[in-house]
């Protein structure tokens, strides 16, 4: 994925093992700079770990399902717009809640 002048890898949410909390944060790793960055201006709407995400049209990332300590296994979907640095919780849901799975774009 390309953003901020180079190729990057995005991460969304997760689980912090020391304090035992789920995360809403977004971080990215710049391959060209060999450096991690925290994206303080955007967060997931639902804290989640064990989710899956997939790039669509070079500027949109969809984050599917996962696990929430409060809600259990999730069927919700969020969309991250790279160009506008905006996270949106979509009205549509997956047909069944899933966690610990993989997604890929088929075109």
GUSESE-243380 format. One line per field, with one value per residue (C-alpha): residue number from 0; residue in one letter; x, y, z. Coordinates in nm, 3 decimals. Layout:
REM residues N
num	NUM_...
residuo	A_...
px	X_...
py	Y_...
pz	Z_...
END
This chain:
REM residues 107
num	0_1_2_3_4_5_6_7_8_9_10_11_12_13_14_15_16_17_18_19_20_21_22_23_24_25_26_27_28_29_30_31_32_33_34_35_36_37_38_39_40_41_42_43_44_45_46_47_48_49_50_51_52_53_54_55_56_57_58_59_60_61_62_63_64_65_66_67_68_69_70_71_72_73_74_75_76_77_78_79_80_81_82_83_84_85_86_87_88_89_90_91_92_93_94_95_96_97_98_99_100_101_102_103_104_105_106
residuo	X_X_X_X_X_X_X_X_X_X_X_X_X_X_X_X_X_X_X_X_X_X_X_X_X_X_X_X_X_X_X_X_X_X_X_X_X_X_X_X_X_X_X_X_X_X_X_X_X_X_X_X_X_X_X_X_X_X_X_X_X_X_X_X_X_X_X_X_X_X_X_X_X_X_X_X_X_X_X_X_X_X_X_X_X_X_X_X_X_X_X_X_X_X_X_X_X_X_X_X_X_X_X_X_X_X_X
px	0.000_0.129_0.077_0.271_0.535_0.619_0.503_0.342_0.184_-0.122_-0.238_-0.578_-0.678_-0.528_-0.474_-0.238_-0.114_0.019_-0.291_-0.524_-0.717_-0.832_-0.718_-0.889_-0.569_-0.424_-0.051_0.152_0.502_0.696_0.904_1.117_1.196_1.201_0.994_0.658_0.411_0.099_-0.192_-0.334_-0.602_-0.803_-0.935_-1.163_-1.521_-1.521_-1.215_-1.123_-0.855_-0.831_-0.990_-0.898_-0.851_-0.823_-0.712_-0.961_-0.890_-0.553_-0.712_-0.969_-0.907_-1.195_-1.163_-1.383_-1.507_-1.272_-1.328_-1.449_-1.424_-1.759_-1.945_-1.790_-1.713_-1.797_-1.979_-1.922_-1.720_-1.524_-1.376_-1.055_-1.013_-0.638_-0.666_-0.898_-0.763_-1.119_-1.265_-1.633_-1.840_-2.052_-2.424_-2.374_-2.252_-2.103_-2.358_-2.190_-1.953_-1.592_-1.252_-0.906_-0.960_-0.813_-0.963_-0.844_-0.972_-1.093_-1.133
py	0.000_0.341_0.650_0.937_0.924_0.554_0.199_0.129_-0.155_-0.071_-0.228_-0.174_-0.251_-0.545_-0.654_-0.502_-0.795_-0.612_-0.406_-0.665_-0.413_-0.416_-0.136_0.102_0.251_0.262_0.235_0.207_0.095_0.281_0.028_0.297_0.461_0.136_0.310_0.267_0.557_0.595_0.753_0.964_1.122_0.805_0.512_0.216_0.273_-0.066_-0.191_-0.526_-0.789_-1.097_-0.909_-0.927_-0.647_-0.608_-0.327_-0.215_0.032_0.146_0.393_0.197_-0.071_-0.277_-0.422_-0.727_-0.892_-0.981_-1.009_-0.755_-0.829_-0.656_-0.774_-1.115_-1.226_-0.945_-0.929_-0.555_-0.399_-0.073_0.117_0.319_0.586_0.636_0.959_1.129_0.955_0.863_0.550_0.464_0.192_0.051_-0.026_-0.363_-0.665_-1.003_-1.285_-1.456_-1.320_-1.427_-1.392_-1.536_-1.551_-1.404_-1.191_-1.114_-0.910_-1.111_-0.919
pz	0.000_-0.078_0.135_0.283_0.012_0.026_0.075_0.412_0.608_0.821_1.148_1.312_1.670_1.852_2.209_2.465_2.673_2.982_3.066_2.904_2.691_2.332_2.107_1.864_1.727_1.379_1.318_1.003_0.914_0.648_0.457_0.293_0.630_0.833_1.100_1.280_1.318_1.533_1.345_1.631_1.413_1.345_1.550_1.494_1.604_1.779_1.970_1.817_1.794_1.569_1.275_0.909_0.658_0.284_0.051_-0.213_-0.498_-0.354_-0.110_0.093_0.355_0.489_0.840_0.897_1.217_1.497_1.869_2.124_2.496_2.551_2.237_2.163_1.808_1.565_1.233_1.189_0.906_0.914_0.621_0.640_0.370_0.332_0.130_0.382_0.696_0.796_0.960_0.902_1.070_0.787_0.818_0.649_0.844_0.761_0.751_1.048_1.313_1.253_1.417_1.339_0.962_0.644_0.367_0.016_-0.274_-0.572_-0.895
END
